[in-house]
């Protein structure tokens, strides 16, 4: 746990779920002059937070989190990273039961899509006087910009795949199922459910290797915000890992929405994409 | 190649794609008194057709198929089984080029969803004077009937999952992406793309084992006809393998549409479902 003696801006906390996203957000926030206090959700990640002031907490135990934030005078909270392991009833601690045991909340938490769960967590913090802010509010450089991010641009066939995948991603997003879709030769071949983007790309790779989808068409990945998504919850994100998985799946590129998606480790992601001949595209808002 | 000296009904041919479906259809047809002539598409399956009169053909070579059918006086053709390996241009034989080289057909064949490809194949046969009939026309016993097929019935939670999965399956079907969806605790966790139902179920199983979806909720698989699907192409099908995969994924049951889905090897499928405590349900048409 490192010291945080010289804060240049209002202190913030990051509730960190799984994946590398919270770490990127934390680093970007620190670079932007706001070293965050990290609350790592138990069992959600292997991120090493040694360089940040941090604590671990259980989704079932809300009271210790409130105490830690109040002690540090933190009023602004960022939610980052998914929650893969939905808490089971038995993990809810008595101290938190008053809040968490509301049947409707528990039902949502255990059965809702990510969007419902995040909305519920946001409500919970707000009812305790905290302000939920977006990762991009403390680390704006993460936001995807419009146009091609690297050296490669989509061609006409890629554009047609972007349209097809974007339509599908929009539909499954509006149903709170997932954010991503892969289209190839104008045909949508994979839709993202609870498995996440990386596993969907691994599936596309496997279908490609099995000859189940054309080996000659490249295809694209599109990730979109869910239409009804609270923009303070995690935006769709891509990073070097996504680029590598897309390249391994034989795709020609990745498209996200400018201003409504995060690009993690941008320099490395672009270098990977350029090296593999993939385009990275920020779609103009409203284009799809 | 066995003899077929005593045909009781008008002769039919089955164009057999991949999977076990064509074999079930062929067996059911023979039991119903119509021993079919099998045209096995090259490279699509390992089915042993020794018990049926059969030949092998390439999707790119249409002329030998026409000759074989005419020689046998066969005018009715059933299409059964998917075509996983879309033919590449180089596999199209000169004799068939006249037909297959129409740019629009090739584009559809290589980029369309199953539905587009099947529609195109149907057109091709019809233009040559053949009549495409449905598998259920020669093997009506394969059709799913309404209500619970086995000993287990869906409970209230299963019904809610059936609704959620059916809505999702309807949407992706209308986009010609896939037929199946899995819902669990009211949340859709997996959507079927080009990978097919069995692989989607394997994914649900993996997510379950990884704790990514609840281990306590069961969940259901729903398979629906694509709204725009030609009913002479394969209807959604389930069989003992589907039941085993659903059980391995921890699901509580499977729902299909009565009269618009095939149940293969019904006795074994029901026995498997009963043994594993799964329901098999034929939804009343128009229920979803």
Interface residues (C-beta under 8 A of the other chain):
Chain A: X84 X85 X86 X88 X110 X111 X112 X113 X167 X168 X171 X172 X175 X176 X177 X178 X182 X184 X185 X186 X187 X188 X189 X190 X191 X192 X193 X194 X195 X199 X203 X206 X207 X210 X211 X212 X213 X214 X216 X217
Chain B: X84 X85 X86 X88 X110 X111 X112 X113 X167 X168 X171 X172 X175 X176 X177 X178 X182 X184 X185 X186 X187 X188 X189 X190 X191 X192 X193 X194 X195 X199 X203 X206 X207 X210 X211 X212 X213 X214 X216 X217
